[in-house]
Every structure is written in C-alpha cells, then in structure tokens.
Amino acid sequence: MAGTATGTERSMTFESPVLELRKGSGEEASAEQSAALREAVRSGTLPTREEFLDAYPQFSTAACTFLSGSLVEGWGNVKSDIDAFVVTEEAEPPRSPSLLLMEESVSTQDPTVWIALGQLGPFRVDIEVWHVAQIDELVSRFVRPTEDGRNHYQGYTGSMSLHERDLFYRLCVGRPLTGSDWWGRQRQAIVESDYALWLAEDHKVGGENRLEDVLGMLSNGDARSAALAAREAFIIALSAVLAAHGDICPSRKWLPQRLERHQPPEISSEEAWRVLSMAGCVDSPGEWASETARLCHRLFLAVERALTEQR
C-alpha cells in the first residue's frame, strides 16, 4: 500500500504484492520461483510421477498417488496450489523432517487422515494421505445392492463431511501418477454409485429450508435479507441440479465453469449468471427475491423428478 500527500489532501493507493509467500514455509518466494510458477500455470505443465517421488520418496510404495484440483481441471491461476493425494495400506505415513504431518478426522472406522503442506517444483502442494480401507468404506455406502436384481436409487441416511465429499470429487477429476488401475476402479465405483443422486437430494433438502427463510423474511417485510437468502438458495439449487447431472464438486467458486461444462437443460448459463450477479435486485429486492424463489422451486422440482425416476 502506498500513500501520497498534497497539502491537506491525502490519497491512498493499493498495489499488488511484489513478493509471494511459499505456503507453509514462512519464506518469501524468489523472483525465479514466482516466474517458474507463472510459466507452469500458463503452459498447463503439471508435476510428473518422477518429480513427485523424487520430492517425496517416502510415498513410493503407496497403492496410488494422484493430483487434483483447479490446476488439473484447467481452471487454475498463479495463486492456485496442487492437491496431491496418497492412498496407502500403511498404518501411518513415514515421518520426514521436511514434511509436517497434521491430523484430520473423518467418519470411517479408521478416523485419521494425514495432511501436509509442501512444495513440488514451482507449486505449493497440499498432500492428503488416506488409507485404502477408508476410501473403500466411504464408497461402499453408496453402492447399489444387486442381490434382489433391482437397480434403483437406494438413498443413504447418513452424512458426508465436506472433507469426505471433497475426496470423492478430487478422486473423480484427478490425474493418477501411480496406481492408475486402483484409481480407475475407485473412480468407476463412485460414478456408478448413488453418490451423485444422494448429493443432489442433500442439496435439495438444504435448499428448500432456505426457501422457507425467504418466505418468512418477505412476509415480515425484510426484502433485503430475503434477497440474500434467495441468492443462497439459488446457489444450492444450482448445486443440486449439477449433482443430478453427475457433477459432484463441493466448491462454489467454479459454478460458471461447471455450468458451461454440463449445460444442464433446466437452466442456461446466462440465466444463472443474471441471478448470481443479482441483476435488478438493487431497485426491487423484494420482487427479485420472490422471482428467484420461484426459480429455485422450479429447479428443486426438476431434481425431485430426476430422483423419482431412479427410485
């Protein structure tokens, strides 16, 4: 931030940082490192199997390693990091002075996942270490039973944490470095399971609760709060529609790209953007909230029809 003063007037201007911090290191990145990162993102160059194992040889015996995230999807930028996943049979990942391991809890019988911050070439890297049995257990929750010869949506009465949802998404869009056969089998199992429909139903239930908030706020004359709640309900409705079409991304930040990729027939990208940008809301927030609530209701009905067809 730079400031200039002329007489009694003072103006403030904001400038982009010259230096970047390497995540988790507490050190400033060099000009060469920053330039290498920008070039890697521009060219779409991702770390190779050899580069990953050279940097982290302790994971050479893992059942699978794969990269994922916005850079793998082609949506990254120079502030994006690489998400690396290591799937192992070992009870605990090998310790290394260069890799600080932190614990994260999940809902499986073995409740511990290990997470580390590191560096891979010019990229910052988040490394998650999962056990094969943990992923098997999570996937098994959504596999359709075949004993009775039927093949319809069974639903799931439990819950999935954001961390667990993120794993499913990252695995499905990932790029395997090692263990591609294992990765392919698990990805296919998730795609063929009830998970996407369960996620659509979960979004639908949460979104309908938000619509109740909109109606209550409108009846109380609180148009501005109703408009904000309606936008929130609309984001959930879009997530439900996308999940019904197989998109299981748990993040909201890539909604425009995901709509362009899947092009759901229920709503166009242009219509969705008008609502997301709250076009027309400033002049008439109450009317905007009402119209958006009606649109959300239409989208939730479409999701319900998709679920009914699979039951």
HUSULHU-V940897 format. One record per residue. SS is DSSP state (@ for helix, = for strand, . for the rest). Layout:
SS
SS
This chain:
.
=
=
=
=
=
.
.
=
=
=
=
=
.
.
.
.
.
.
.
=
.
.
.
.
.
.
=
.
.
@
@
@
@
@
@
@
@
@
@
@
@
@
.
.
.
.
.
@
@
@
@
@
@
@
.
@
@
@
.
.
.
.
=
=
=
=
=
.
@
@
@
@
.
.
.
.
.
.
.
.
=
=
=
=
=
=
=
.
.
.
.
.
.
.
=
.
.
=
.
=
=
=
=
=
.
.
.
.
.
.
=
=
=
=
=
=
=
=
=
.
.
=
=
=
=
=
=
=
=
=
@
@
@
@
@
@
@
@
@
.
.
.
.
.
.
.
.
.
.
.
.
.
.
.
.
.
.
.
.
.
@
@
@
@
@
@
@
@
@
@
@
@
.
=
=
=
=
.
@
@
@
@
@
@
@
@
@
@
@
@
@
.
.
@
@
@
@
@
@
@
@
@
@
@
@
@
@
@
@
@
@
@
@
@
@
@
@
@
.
.
.
@
@
@
@
@
@
@
@
@
@
@
@
@
@
@
@
@
@
@
@
@
@
.
.
.
.
.
.
.
.
.
.
@
@
@
@
@
@
@
@
.
.
.
.
.
.
@
@
@
@
@
@
@
@
.
.
.
.
.
.
.
.
@
@
@
@
@
@
@
@
@
@
@
@
@
@
@
@
@
@
@
@
@
@
@
@
@
@
.
